[in-house]
């Protein structure tokens, strides 16, 4: 009997790998034309003029090569990224922002089934797609800006910057403020732990640790508050007066009629101070990548939220290439029944004169770049009852900030300045109204920093696609010339009768 030949050891056995013969990735086949006994046929259910079909046509024009090439042509077929993106964009436009609700709607909604190719997409797949492809959403926004530029819909002489507050996925119980934590640490440090029971001592140490960590985190991040469950959120004052955890979305919109978003930033800043330079820089990058060659004639308007010293100084630095208008014409501070800042005269040598014409003592350095002056001879001054309630009148002012404000006021007072600034409201405010009211996007659905940014970029992409669709509807009007006269043909299609 011939002995059986022993196989080679695993270390000597050659490793066999499947070769990728097909260079194209494999995705699930389109089944929208197939009739389902229960769900029906998506192609027959959705009308030709439906929003879902219009979204699919715009998404089909986007270049998703960078993502599609990452899918394999081997093994099981997955959902095509283009279809998942179309589903998310359409869902955003109709007010569905949670993957759980979207996955449930995909089981019965004909329009969503049409965009998904007739397939149900699970909640985990939808969440993972949104988490992984924030860069794809940013690239698609750039492509929509390029489409608008190619169609002549991008108005660069009407750019407006503003921001909105987005509710964070966090509770107010997770908020730690720097002022509150420092106050509690002082109170807790005054407690004699030797007089506490064992259980009370443990709770005391836990409170100390909580507020010590909050103070350290606030100081490390340079913030006045932190949210323990959401690192990208901060305590903000919302328009309804509530103080809640939130994210700040700064945006730059273009065109009074078209209102395309050309740049967006997601930050944790409680206000707009200092955010003008970053959003303008992002705008220039986006326009340059979108193919806009001449960026020297940009005209940008911003409201008083950007009237910090850093913002005004930036506007002065770029005034040779950007016409940047900021509503910084703030009235001088006035005390109740007393002389205000406008009654004092500060000369070019920084000397100050009071309303009585007397030279004041100073200037001396004050806080936050401000200078201080003190009145001389206030005790026997006849104007003292109208000037101060104390023994002497003191005056503080930031001379550099006053200079920058005066320069901006002169710039806005130039011919045409106010007219350009007044177009700001019609340019950027309807954008936030569309996102918050029409799309019903007021709160983030995730706590991950990367997912929050990707989620915001997805809503911006949906907004730009909606603006492309509206612009396309208004792009052509056909006129019928007949012996009876000239009339406009209804609709946006060429009249079939001709």
FIROVO-753305 format. One record per residue: x, y, z of N, C-alpha, C, O in turn. Coordinates in steps of 0.001 Angstrom, whole numbers, plus 500000, padded with zeros to 6 digits. Example, Ala and Ser with C-alpha at 12.3 -4.5 7.8 and 13.67 -1.06 7.14 Angstrom:
! FIROVO-753305
513190494310507800512300495500507800513200496700507800514236496681508465/512850497750507080513670498940507140512900500030507870513409501138508039/
! end
This chain:
! FIROVO-753305
500846498809500000500000500000500000500881501240500000501787501372500823/500613502125499090501438503327498962501122504284500097499958504626500304/502129504720500835501862505641501954501389506998501436501798507450500367/500513507640502222499995508960501853501074510015502014501816510017502996/501152510894501061502147511981501117501654513052502078500528513532501954/502487513422503024502144514455503995502217515837503348503125516128502569/501235516686503689501236518050503142502314518868503809502765518550504909/502721519923503135503765520787503683503248521518504908502041521685505081/504154521945505740503787522656506958503158524000506601503385524527505513/502361524557507529501729525853507222502727526945506895502417527861506133/503931526859507466504919527892507191505446527799505769505842528806505181/505451526573505207505982526389503852504910526524502783505227526687501605/503616526456503190502528526486502231502388527893501652502307528855502415/502358528040500334502218529384499749500851529982500053499839529282500089/500846531288500269499609531997500578498912532370499275499487533022498404/497679531945499169496897532236497964495910533359498267495137533282499222/495945534361497473495044535496497639494218535678496372494679535435495257/492998536109496583492135536375495437492598537650494737492872538662495382/492677537587493461493098538747492673491875539549492261490795539007492025/492077540839492185490989541736491815491003541906490301491708542757489759/490205541075489632490190541124488166489391542325487650489758542935486646/488311542655488336487475543775487913487942545031488639487855545084489866/488430546037487932488915547249488617487801548109489185488070548997489994/486554547874488784485452548710489224484820548121490484484633546907490568/484492548956491455483837548450492673482437547926492363481796548346491399/481987547012493194480677546394493001479707546927494048480002546947495243/478552547353493574477520547862494464476221547104494217476089546380493231/475294547274495098473992546620494953473296547113493683473366548292493335/472628546188493006471956546522491757470725547382492015470123547326493087/470368548171491021469200549037491111467941548197490889467777547566489844/467064548200491877465816547424491794464583548320491841463492547865492184/464756549587491498463619550507491605462536550232490566461394550658490737/462883549524489491461882549214488466461135547917488768460173547587488074/461555547189489776460911545925490115459687546188490995459690547093491830/458654545389490795457412545551491526457435544692492777457538543468492706/457338545348493917457230544656495192455750544533495550455001545505495456/455334543335495962453921543091496225453403543991497346452260544447497306/454242544241498336453801545017499500454183546492499347453328547366499489/455464546779499058455953548160499015455673548856497697455695550085497633/455408548094496640455148548698495349456425548945494560457498548475494938/456305549684493464457433549976492586457814551446492741457015552318492399/459022551749493252459410553148493457459384553977492187458989555142492233/459788553422491059459816554183489811458424554635489386458273555688488766/457402553838489720456033554200489365455380555065490442454454555822490151/455851554958491666455242555707492759455633557182492763454823558040493113/456876557478492375457406558837492499457154559596491194457588559135490138/456472560740491230456209561512489997457497562029489364458542562078490014/457415562405488123458600562875487394459121564194487934460325564445487881/458246565039488450458663566350488958458928566339490457458979567400491079/459093565181491038459290565072492488460676565579492878461624565500492098/460774566106494109462050566619494611463124565546494645464295565843494411/462751564305494930463739563228495011464433563007493674465640562766493636/463693563085492586464314562903491273465247564071490949466303563866490351/464872565287491335465739566441491104467024566326491919468105566643491422/466910565873493168468109565666493995469007564605493373470228564760493354/468417563537492869469216562473492246469979562990491031471112562574490789/469367563898490262470064564429489088471251565292489492472297565239488846/471109566085490548472233566918490992473333566060491581474508566273491282/472972565088492419473976564212493035474706563401491975475884563087492145/474022563054490875474674562296489801475784563103489135476677562520488519/475751564422489242476784565271488637478003565443489537479034565940489086/477900565042490797479014565202491725480063564134491492479738562997491148/481313564497491677482432563564491516482720562896492860483210563537493790/482411561608492949482640560829494166483728559780493965483749558761494656/484624560027493024485652559033492715486529558730493917486904557577494130/486858559735494698487754559524495836487185558547496849487935557878497559/485871558461496918485229557537497861484914556206497189485116555147497782/484424556255495964484018555016495288485188554077495034485014552859495063/486374554616494788487529553752494550487958553000495806488700552023495711/487518553427496950487856552715498185487027551477498415487329550697499318/485986551273497623485149550083497757485733548959496904486307549210495845/485586547739497365486189546586496698485256546021495640484038546186495713/485846545351494652485079544639493638484933543174493991484367542402493217/485439542780495158485369541398495610484347541269496732484013542254497391/483861540080496941482973539830498058481569540355497823481141540542496685/480858540589498924479476541034498841479398542486498365480301543285498611/478333542797497701478134544143497182477507545031498251476570544634498944/478042546233498368477517547174499345476693548257498685476497548256497469/476215549178499497475413550300498983476331551307498285477401551641498793/475911551771497148476694552762496404476742554070497185475698554546497631/477935554675497368478033555948498106477156557046497516476630557890498242/477003557030496203476175558066495573474717557943496007474037558951496198/474248556736496158472860556545496573472676556911498050471670557514498423/473642556547498877473537556891500305473601558403500483472884558966501310/474461559060499704474549560521499774473238561165499337472768562109499973/472648560665498265471377561210497792470279561028498840469443561910499033/470290559883499510469304559632500568469461560639501696468472561197502172/470707560879502131470953561813503222470583563250502812470016563991503614/470897563640501586470586565000501136469073565211501086468563566220501573/468368564261500498466907564393500417466278564374501811465358565142502093/466778563496502677466253563438504046466485564757504779465628565203505541/467636565377504551467914566665505191466947567737504712466516568579505499/466606567714503439465710568734502892464279568584503403463545569570503472/463871567357503764462503567156504241462443567065505759461386566774506320/463581567314506440463554567411507896463840566143508654463468566051509824/464483565153508052464882563929508755466392563995508969467163563998508009/466808564047510235468226564238510534468815563129511407470013563146511690/468006562178511833468477561080512664468498559800511835467555559511511098/469582559036511961469721557813511178468635556798511525468187556051510655/468209556765512782467168555815513181465857556107512453465217555197511925/465460557384512428464225557764511733464355557562510222463397557166509558/465535557833509691465736557675508257465675556210507849465080555876506825/466285555334508639466236553902508330464806553374508394464422552504507613/464028553903509326462626553483509424461828553993508227460966553284507709/462109555219507787461385555766506638461747555054505343460925554980504430/462967554529505249463397553831504035462607552546503791462635552003502686/461919552067504793461152550833504619459839551065503882459309550144503262/459310552281503943457986552525503361457940553704502404457082553724501523/458829554693502536458765555896501714459253555602500304460382555150500114/458401555861499312458750555557497928459876556422497404460724555930496660/459916557706497767460961558600497282462324558184497823463303558175497076/462405557839499105463671557385499675464100556054499069465288555841498831/463150555158498818463486553871498192463974554069496763464814553312496278/463440555098496085463920555404494733465377555849494768466177555431493931/465721556692495733467101557185495835468067556099496297469235556111495907/467607555168497114468482554109497619468614552940496663469296551963496973/467971553023495504468039551918494553467105550787494891467283549667494413/466087551070495729465137550032496106465568549213497292464949548190497585/466624549633497995467161548841499108466921549549500440466849550776500508/466800548755501477466736549297502830468158549475503352468973548557503265/468449550628503880469778550920504432469641550977505948468776551676506476/470482550253506627470369550149508081470834551430508768471524552259508175/470447551566510003470834552733510799472345552805510950472920553886510825/473001551685511217474453551684511410475187552092510145476194552797510213/474687551651508972475319552033507707475180553528507464476126554174507013/474017554078507756473798555514507583474687556318508524475284557316508119/474774555886509772475618556590510738477091556523510353477811557519510435/477529555343509935478938555177509567479293556011508340480381556583508275/478389556083507374478641556887506178478810558348506545479714559011506039/477965558854507406478054560259507810479304560522508642479905561591508540/479695559561509457480884559723510295482162559734509474483067560519509754/482251558872508464483500558673507730483723559685506620484864559887506206/482674560326506125482808561074504880482574562579505049481943563211504202/483083563146506140483028564593506281483822565303505196483398566347504701/484979564744504817485783565333503740485045565272502408485177566176501583/484267564211502195483485564109500961482427565205500902482217565803499847/481757565476502024480740566522502036481363567888501733480783568691501002/482546568146502297483232569407502019483593569518500538483452570585499939/484060568408499946484398568423498523483155568627497657483224569290496621/482029568067498072480785568242497309480278569674497407479733570205496439/480451570306498570480086571722498689480913572552497718480398573454497057/482194572238497642483072572938496695482579572750495264482629573685494465/482102571542494930481607571297493582480312572060493303480100572529492185/479447572187494308478228572970494094478545574447493898477883575130493117/479561574940494608479989576332494391480539576487492973480276577489492308/481305575492492512481822575540491138480687575493490122480754576173489098/479643574701490384478483574662489487477803576027489434477425576496488361/477651576658490592477026577973490630477863579003489888477316579866489202/479184578924490017480066579850489315479982579636487808479948580598487041/479948578376487387479865578098485949478533578553485363478468578932484193/477474578519486166476162578931485685475918580423485861474840580916485531/476907581148486377476754582574486581475834582937487726475220584003487715/475731582059488720474832582280489843475542582774491090474897583016492110/476870582931491028477648583301492203477933584801492147478702585270491309/477309585529493041477469586984493087478486587337494161478179587297495352/479706587684493734480778587962494685480769589401495173481568589761496038/479876590234494634479766591591495152478681591698496218478349592797496662/478132590563496626477152590504497716477470589311498602476735588323498608/478556589400499347478931588363500312478575588856501709478795590022502039/478030587975502517477622588348503869478015587245504842477805586062504576/478585587646505970479013586699507007478106586824508219477725587925508616/477771585695508792476978585670510015477091584269510611477784583413510061/476421584036511723476493582733512382475156582399513021474332583278513275/474962581133513272473791580635513986474243579700515092475324579115515029/473399579569516107473709578675517221472925577382517056471711577397516852/473628576278517146473031574957516980473039574240518325474083574132518969/471878573750518748471806573017520003472709571790519948472697571042518971/473475571597520984474359570438521063473609569252521655472623569413522374/474096568072521338473520566838521888474102566632523290474969565784523498/473612567418524235474131567373525600473096567989526531472227568750526106/473208567645527800472303568162528821472951569335529542474176569449529593/472121570199530094472650571314530876473341570837532154474145571567532733/473031569616532595473692569072533783475168568787533532475950568676534477/475554568668532256476949568396531921477771569656531740478955569576531413/477164570830531948477863572102531752478627572466533020478094572367534125/479884572890532852480708573389533947481238574757533539481923574885532524/480918575787534336481397577127534045482590577453534932482691576975536062/483488578274534403484703578615535132484369579412536397484941579153537456/483462580365536300483116581198537456482465580363538543482811580484539718/481525579516538153480821578689539127481759577688539799481684577487541011/482630577066539028483534576063539604484531576707540564484844576129541605/485034577898540228485948578578541142485241578968542438485821578872543520/484008579402542327483241579766543523482999578540544389483131578609545611/482648577427543776482398576206544542483672575669545171483631575130546277/484810575806544483486078575360545064486413576163546314486894575609547302/486158577473546270486408578290547462485509577876548618485945577848549769/484252577553548314483338577123549366483718575757549912483667575535551121/484098574840549030484453573490549469485772573472550231485943572675551153/486700574339549855487990574379550548487844574883551980488679574585552835/486793575638552239486583576164553597485968575138554538485848575406555733/485582573987554042484964572946554866486049572124555547487016571716554905/485894571884556828486828571055557596486444569591557408485427569139557934/487263568847556653486943567454556343487011566550557565486402565481557578/487740566964558582487855566106559777486538565993560522486348565045561283/485633566921560328484337566881561005483284566102560223482158565940560692/483643565620559036482682564922558183482727563426558413483768562868558759/481599562790558218481542561334558284482211560745557048482548561467556109/482397559437557056483110558781555953482388558988554622483006559331553615/481084558776554634480322558941553384480322560389552924480463560664551732/480163561330553874480176562748553516481545563177553012481640564030552130/482609562593553563483960562941553123484185562485551683484830563188550906/483666561333551329483810560837549953483052561730548964483550562038547881/481850562135549350481096563043548473481804564394548354481812565003547284/482388564853549442483121566110549420484318566032548478484565566958547705/485058564934548541486211564760547656485771564658546189486464565139545293/484630564035545958484133563927544581483781565301544017484058565582542850/483174566158544838482851567511544384484113568321544127484191569064543148/485096568180544998486362568875544777487007568449543468487473569277542686/487024567139543246487630566626542014486869567118540777487479567444539759/485535567169540870484734567601539717485033569046539351485263569348538180/485034569936540320485238571348540020486700571673539729486984572590538958/487625570942540330489041571138539998489310570765538545490015571477537830/488742569643538120488898569240536730488247570213535764488770570450534674/487094570788536158486410571753535287487239573016535120487347573545534013/487830573508536216488669574707536135489892574449535261490260575281534432/490519573285535453491704572957534660491367572835533176492134573288532327/490228572229532862489840572063531450489487573397530816489848573646529666/488788574261531546488448575585531011489708576399530729489814577036529682/490647576381531646491879577152531462492734576565530347493381577310529611/492747575240530209493545574616529153492989574935527769493753575097526818/491664575026527647491042575301526351490789576787526124490385577188525033/491024577604527145490771579025527005489306579358526895488940580287526175/488451578623527592487014578839527536486487579238528907487144579056529932/485288579785528888484619580129530144483694579015530615483168579074531726/483493577999529776482666576860530149483055575655529313483624575798528230/482749574473529815482971573224529097481755572334529306480995572511530258/481584571372528401480513570390528497481180569031528609481874568603527688/480979568356529714481716567125529994481386566004529026482242565164528752/480164565967528499479764564883527596479936565233526128479708564389525262/480336566468525834480465566902524445481607567907524352481390569094524594/482809567472524011483972568374524024483903569503523010484599570504523179/483095569385521965483022570425520939481916571427521204481649572281520358/481258571346522369480165572258522701480583573187523825481562572941524530/479813574267523975480070575253525013478730575873525389477776575811524614/478657576466526565477414577106527007477189578383526205478070579240526134/475997578509525595475659579659524758474312580225525164473462579518525704/474130581508524900472836582166525084472083582120523766472534582688522771/470936581445523752470149581292522539469134582435522422468839583105523412/468604582657521222467701583801521018466487583808521935465948584875522228/466043582639522396464884582607523281465243582905524727464382582837525605/466516583237524987466949583594526324467502582459527140467981582686528251/467457581248526638467937580094527389469443579936527226469985580185526149/470115579525528291471533579183528229471688577686528114471413576959529069/472128577210526952472169575775526660473486575417525992474137576292525421/473900574151526046475082573721525294474828573841523794473761573468523307/475807574360523073475598574543521649476889574625520870477979574696521438/476746574614519552477844574804518605477555576073517806476396576419517575/478603576752517391478437577949516557478796577608515116479870577075514839/477874577925514198478075577690512772478239579043512105477273579790511957/479460579356511704479742580603510978479719580315509489480295579328509031/479052581180508732478877580921507302479051582194506510478874583299507022/479406582016505234479503583112504270478581582791503107478759581782502424/477598583650502884476630583462501805476895584453500685477400585551500917/476550584053499467476790584885498287475498585089497524474792584132497209/475191586355497226474053586666496368472768586925497119472360586119497956/472123588046496829470851588366497476469755587417497018468884587051497808/469786587011495744468747586146495200469124584668495260468268583825495526/470394584345495017470781582941494957471116582364496335470713581243496643/471848583115497168472152582744498556472840581389498661472375580504499380/473946581228497944474773580032498068475713580183499258476215581276499523/475947579105499962476929579106501040478280578735500452478442577645499905/479247579629500560480564579398499970481601579023501022482720578656500663/481268579103502305482210578715503358481436578505504641480415579153504871/481915577606505475481269577326506754482325576866507744483256576148507381/482178577282508995483058576876510090482188576453511266481168577078511554/482604575380511945481919574898513143482870575075514319483930574449514358/482505575914515271483369576219516403482564576115517698481359575864517692/483272576317518800482645576321520125482757577691520759482844577805521982/482756578736519941482869580095520460481498580597520905480517580403520188/481407581236522069480105581727522533479596582932521759478405583237521820/480476583632521023480051584794520228480884584853518953481720583986518700/480641585897518151481299586024516845482644586738516901483332586820515884/483032587248518048484262588030518137485468587213517669485697586098518136/486234587789516735487449587163516253487263586114515191488243585503514766/486037585877514739485786584825513745485725585347512318485536584565511385/485880586653512131485773587198510782486941586766509903486738586362508758/488148586846510424489313586452509625489272584984509225489538584685508060/488950584031510134488878582620509709487829582361508635488088581593507708/486644582982508730485612582698507739485957583340506402485621582784505357/486613584487506405487038585111505146488143584279504497488141584084503282/489082583789505302490144582937504755489566581662504150489998581232503081/488593581057504827487956579855504288487185580174503011487130579347502100/486598581348502934485883581753501727486833581883500538486520581431499436/487977582491500761488951582647499680489458581295499202489630581082498002/489699580382500137490153579039499742489089578326498922489391577722497893/487846578396499378486769577708498682486570578281497272486429577522496313/486557579590497143486370580200495824487530579896494897487340579680493700/488742579879495457489904579557494632489836578123494125490124577864492956/489456577181495001489341575782494573488178575580493610488204574670492782/487159576428493718486001576300492828486240576898491453485371576804490585/487403577515491231487735578037489916487527579519489752487623580023488633/487246580245490827487098581698490736488492582310490684489265582167491631/488814582976489609490171583475489406490405584832490067491432585031490716/489483585751489912489671587108490437489004587231491797487777587287491891/489820587274492858489297587417494211489566588803494782489394589026495980/489983589724493941490335591060494431489121591952494622489212592964495317/487994591608494028486834592480494116485769592001495063484597592328494874/486130591230496085485132590720497021484551591857497850485275592741498310/483238591823498033482548592773498892481808591993499965480888591230499670/482216592191501212481703591406502335481086592346503357481626593416503637/479959591940503910479288592700504964479098591805506178478807590616506045/479263592385507364479099591653508623478424592565509631478570593786509575/477679591961510558476935592766511519477815593130512707479019592876512703/477192593735513738477941594226514889478541593110515730479373593382516595/478145591863515503478751590758516225480220590579515923480940589947516696/480682591131514799482085591044514402482815592366514636483773592681513930/482373593123515608482946594450515845484008594433516935484175595426517642/484722593337517085485812593303518051487041594001517465487086594309516274/488010594240518300489224594911517835489960594069516810490489594601515834/489998592748517022490672591869516064489977591890514715490647591899513682/488640591897514697487901591914513433488093593237512695488294593251511480/488030594339513424488216595640512779489635595818512267489848596406511207/490617595304513027492001595386512560492199594548511298492928594956510393/491558593382511231491651592554510026491019593265508835491558593225507729/489873593919509060489230594647507964490114595757507435490110596037506237/490873596393508318491765597462507869492955596892507099493438597518506155/493428595718507492494583595124506796494243594692505375495097594768504492/493029594246505141492673593693503828491880594678502981491334594292501948/491804595930503389490952596870502671491437597152501262490667597666500451/492709596829500932493210597059499592492726596006498603492810596216497393/492220594874499098491745593820498203490327593340498508489714592675497672/489795593663499686488442593249500059487696594454500613488179595141501512/486517594699500065485667595774500569484824595187501701483755594624501465/485316595325502924484710594682504083484035595735504960484688596638505484/482719595603505107481942596557505894481408595877507149480809594804507077/481630596510508301481183595984509592480364597055510286480749598223510329/479241596643510821478395597593511545479031597845512918478660597213513908/479980598763512962480677599055514210480384600427514744481100600912515620/479351601071514243479029602430514680478250602382515983477052602666516011/478924602027517045478268601952518338478284603318519013479247604077518900/477213603605519706477125604873520409478001604840521661478166603779522264/478559605965522057479376606002523267478560605626524497477351605846524567/479268605050525462478599604664526695478114605909527440478817606917527510/476920605822527986476359606949528720475909606476530101475325605404530254/476191607289531075475702607013532412474368607715532611474084608720531960/473566607193533496472244607740533731472351609151534307472788609336535442/471944610146533508471946611521533963473309612166534049473408613299534520/474363611501533618475723612027533713476322612162532320475819611584531356/477400612930532226478093613108530956478636611764530463479181610973531233/478471611532529165478988610316528567480359610518527964480970611579528094/480832609467527298482177609475526702482301610535525621483395611042525374/481189610877524971481249611830523864481516613265524320481830614121523492/481398613543525624481640614889526114483107615132526456483480616262526770/483941614107526403485373614226526692486143614250525378485771613570524421/487209615028525334488024615176524129489398614576524401490087614970525342/489789613610523554491107612992523653491928613465522454491577613198521305/493015614164522732493845614750521675494758613693521059494797612539521487/495491614136520034496403613221519353497552612776520252498106611698520041/497919613570521239498996613178522155498471612372523334499167612213524337/497229611855523219496576611016524233496207611780525496495884611151526503/496239613081525486495785613850526637494274614030526546493718614159525456/493613614036527715492156614114527750491713615403528425492335615866529381/490632615973527912490043617187528464488601616901528848487843616325528067/488226617305530054486884617026530564485894618030529991486308618984529332/484583617840530225483587618784529693483761620208530186483301621149529540/484430620378531341484657621737531857485868622395531223486185623536531559/486560621709530311487727622264529651489004622098530435490008622727530099/489007621269531478490196621063532290490950619816531808490353618813531416/492279619919531851493123618805531449493107617730532537493284618038533716/492902616497532156492813615390533107494180614749533314495065614881532468/494348614076534404495592613393534730495638612055534002494674611289534024/496767611785533360496907610526532640497495610746531257497923611858530947/497530609725530421496885608427530670497783607448531422499009607560531400/497147606494532082497842605393532760497291604087532219496116604032531855/498095603031532154497605601743531628496462601189532468496484601234533698/495470600668531766494323600025532406494268598572531935495289598049531488/493142597917532014493020596520531624492590596390530163491974597294529598/492929595246529564492479594898528208492827595963527184492009596280526320/494046596530527268494484597502526294493876598873526438494050599713525556/493170599127527517492539600417527725493468601340528510494362600883529223/493242602644528369493972603667529109492994604399530019491795604453529745/493529604972531123492678605623532118493140607053532354494335607347532322/492174607938532592492435609338532948491614609674534201490537609119534418/492137610583535010491465610996536241491298612511536244492215613246535877/490138612962536654489849614387536664490649615145537712491001614593538755/490932616408537431491668617288538348490760618452538729490166619098537865/490658618715540036489832619823540513488348619563540392487567620493540193/487949618303540509486523617996540383485716618508541579484507618713541471/486397618719542737485659619121543926484984620467543797483879620647544307/485622621431543122485041622770542989484510623031541579484261624179541210/484337621964540791483855622136539415482350622356539423481634621590540068/481840623370538732480392623598538704479615622515537948478406622375538131/480311621746537097479647620683536332479705619335537028479295618328536451/480199619297538241480368618019538944479048617249539098479054616037538884/477913617880539458476664617103539589476247616420538289475559615400538323/476655616971537144476301616361535865477361615386535368477160614689534374/478498615344536073479626614554535590479861613291536406480105612235535823/479799613357537720480109612197538549479381612286539875479039613373540340/479149611139540473478548611063541794479605610877542879479283610916544067/480872610673542481481956610506543430482755611784543596482319612875543226/483944611610544167484795612768544402485448613249543111485558614452542874/485874612314542288486518612659541020485932611809539911485407610723540155/486025612311538702485533611582537526486713610877536860487756611486536620/486540609604536569487560608832535859487032608466534475485823608358534270/487939608278533538487596607961532154488522606864531663489735606940531861/487965605846531025488765604785530416488380604663528954487216604845528596/489348604358528115489083604229526679490179603400526032491333603424526460/489798602667524995490745601930524157490962602764522899490125602774521997/492079603454522848492311604402521751492423603704520408491934604216519401/493057602548520381493198601830519110491842601343518614491551601422517420/491019600845519521489679600404519125488838601579518652488078601454517691/488968602720519321488234603913518871488668604343517478487844604759516664/489974604240517205490476604608515879489923603669514813489510604116513742/489915602372515103489422601391514140487927601567513900487460601433512769/487180601864514951485753602093514790485481603340513960484584603349513118/486254604386514199486063605608513424486367605369511950485676605890511074/487402604580511681487737604268510290486634603456509624486315603681508457/486046602505510365484965601707509787483710602544509584482993602360508600/483440603464510511482290604346510342482445605224509108481482605452508376/483666605719508879483907606519507683483765605673506421483292606154505391/484174604422506508484075603536505358482614603238505017482235603204503846/481797603021506055480382602763505804479655604027505376478647603955504673/480155605183505792479525606435505402479876606898504009479309607876503522/480810606207503347481172606556501977479990606283501044479104605503501392/479961606910499868478847606701498934478653605222498597479592604549498170/477456604731498786477123603347498486477423602376499602477049601208499497/478082602801500670478455601886501738477260601297502453477174600081502623/476341602138502873475169601649503587474274600802502697473657599847503169/474197601136501420473378600336500502473923598920500374473160597955500341/475245598797500300475846597466500209475660596703501516475406595499501513/475789597419502635475636596728503912474200596261504140473984595188504703/473229597045503716471825596694503949471417595448503159470400594837503485/472165595058502146471855593823501422472285592585502200471967591462501809/473011592791503308473485591659504106472324590827504648472373589597504613/471290591485505145470179590757505756469514589835504738469198588688505052/469301590332503525468650589519502496469558588435501953469083587527501271/470845588501502233471782587516501701471968586338502626471883585194502178/472219586574503907472610585487504804471506585073505765471445583905506147/470635585988506168469606585615507141468644584557506597468297583643507345/468188584626505333467312583560504824467979582191504786467287581173504805/469307582146504732470004580859504745469753580143506061469402578963506072/469931580850507170469705580240508473468218579945508692467870578969509357/467357580773508143465924580486508231465581579198507500464753578416507968/466215578973506354465977577751505595466469576533506367465782575513506416/467653576632506970468212575488507687467429575203508961467163574043509276/467055576249509697466392576045510985464900575784510853464360574939511566/464223576491509955462769576389509870462308575407508803461504574518509086/462810575559507576462356574692506485462920573286506642462182572305506553/464231573184506877464859571875507050464734571368508481465042570208508751/464284572222509408464055571842510813465300571271511472465227570320512250/466445571866511150467703571405511751468102572404512823468647573465512519/467831572068514070468123572967515187469000572318516244469504573007517131/469191571013516169469976570334517188470789569223516545470283568471515713/472056569126516940472920568060516417472465566714516975471966566628518097/472643565681516182472208564344516592473349563491517110473144562314517409/474556564053517225475709563275517676476553564117518615476477565345518614/477364563431519421478278564109520332479719564063519841480564564803520346/480010563212518872481365563135518336481694564406517568480882564906516790/482892564920517798483259566171517147483293566019515630482802566886514906/483875564910515145483933564692513705482561564521513088482314564996511979/481665563848513795480317563643513268479523564937513257478737565174512340/479719565774514266479013567063514303479410567912513102478552568499512444/480699567979512816481169568760511671480622568178510373480146568916509509/480691566843510234480182566205509017478679566435508868478184566627507757/477961566415509978476517566638509938476184568049509467475265568245508672/476929569021509956476698570409509531477048570570508047476309571216507304/478158569993507621478536570084506210477482569439505312477235569911504202/476860568356505793475811567706505015474602568624504849473993568657503780/474251569368505896473118570297505784473457571458504848472600571928504099/474701571915504893475123572983503976475063572494502533474628573221501640/475503571255502310475426570670500966473978570579500501473675570894499350/473086570150501386471668570061501024471110571445500689470324571590499752/471513572456501450471048573821501150471527574275499775470743574818498998/472797574060499466473321574487498169472643573745497027472376574333495979/472362572464497218471663571708496174470259572257495984469779572353494855/469601572617497070468267573210496930468322574540496192467407574862495433/469392575324496406469524576586495678469801576344494196469334577101493345/470555575296493886470776574950492476469469574559491805469225574916490652/468635573829492521467362573401491951466447574599491708465790574676490670/466401575522492647465572576709492466466094577560491320465316578064490510/467417577722491251468008578524490183467746577884488824467548578586487832/467745576555488780467483575874487513466042576088487071465776576234485878/465107576108488020463715576335487662463492577734487103462621577946486260/464297578694487589464111580080487157465092580493486061465185581674485725/465811579543485513466881579894484589466373580194483182467031580923482440/465202579642482791464736579833481413463244580170481412462460579632482194/462901581042480544461494581360480291461300581385478774461972582145478077/460393580566478264460148580497476831458978581419476469457962581475477162/459162582140475355458136583069474883457563582542473572458299582143472669/456246582550473487455559582123472278455203583353471441454507584257471904/455692583367470204455413584475469290454392583984468272454701583141467430/453210584500468351452110584099467477451526585342466803451828586463467213/450694585158465775450061586343465159449230587150466137449031588351465948/448740586488467192447929587213468161448783588058469114448272588971469763/450082587753469198450941588511470103452020587633470708452238586506470264/452699588159471732453791587459472409453338587140473830452813588000474536/453553585876474242453163585458475592454199584479476115454900583822475345/454287584393477448455225583481478085454612582097478148453454581934478530/455408581088477764454943579706477820455010579211479251456012579465479919/454007578523479755454055578025481129455083576923481282455353576174480343/455664576827482494456627575770482780458032576174482405458295577291481960/458941575205482604460350575445482342460863574617481178462066574585480919/459958573946480473460338573107479362459927573764478052459011574584478003/460635573376476989460312573910475672458934573432475238458662572233475310/458069574307474799456694573910474462456675572809473408457288572929472347/455964571744473725455904570588472813455181570937471522455417570315470486/454293571939471581453523572311470382454399572890469297454014572909468128/455574573364469670456472573955468678457415572919468118458245573236467267/
! end
